[in-house]
Amino acid sequence: MKLESVKEAAVTILGIVGPLGGLDVLSLNAGIANGDSDTGDGYQTVLQTNHLSHMLLLSLLWPAVEQAG
C-alpha cells in the first residue's frame, strides 16, 4: 500500500461528491493487526494502514465534509 493510492481515492471521491454538494459521511474504518514490513513510502505497514492513511484521507476530504454543512 502506498499513500499515493489514498490520494487517488480522494480525487475519485471528490469527483463523485463535488457536484452533489459535499460529503455527508466519512467513515475511517480500515485497519490491519499485523505487518512486519515497511511500505513503499518507508513507514511501518500497520502505522501507515491504521493511522497515516486515515489522516491523509481525512485531510484531503475535509473540505467536502465542511461543504455538506
N, C-alpha and C positions, 0 to 999 in steps of 0.2 A: 504494500500500500504506500502511496506517495501523496503528499499534501496537494500536489497538482490535481489529483483526481477529485479532491474536495472542492478545489477552485472551479473545476469543470462542472461539477454537480451544482454549485451555486449559480453559475451562469445559466445552466439549463433551467433551474427552478425560477430564477428571476425572469427568464424569457417567458415562462408559463404564467406566472402570477402578476407580472408587471401590468399587462392590460386589464387585469381583473381588479386592480386597486389595492394590492398588497397581500401579505401573507398573514392569515389569521392565527395559525397554529404552527409551532416549530417544536418537534419532539426530538431531543438529542439522546437516543436510546441505544445506539450500537456499542458494543464492547466485547472484549475478549478477556479470558482469565489467565492465559499464559502465552509466552512467546519470548524465547531467549535471544533472538537475533535482533539486529538493528534494521531499520527501514532504509529505503533508498535515500531518505533525507538525513540519515545519520542519527536518528533518535531510537531509543529502545521501543520495540514493537508495541508493548502494552501501553506505554506512556503516550505514544502518538495516536494509537487507535482509540483509547479511552478518554483522553484529555485534549491533546493538541488539536486533533481533527475536529472535535466538537467546538472548541473555542474559535477555530478558524471559520467553520461554517456559520456559527452564530454571528461573528463579526461581519461576515460578508452578507448575511441575510437580514441583519438587524434593521437596516433602513426600510426594508419591505414590511417587517413586523410593525414598525412605527407608523408606516403609511396606512396600514389597515385600521389603525386607530385604537 
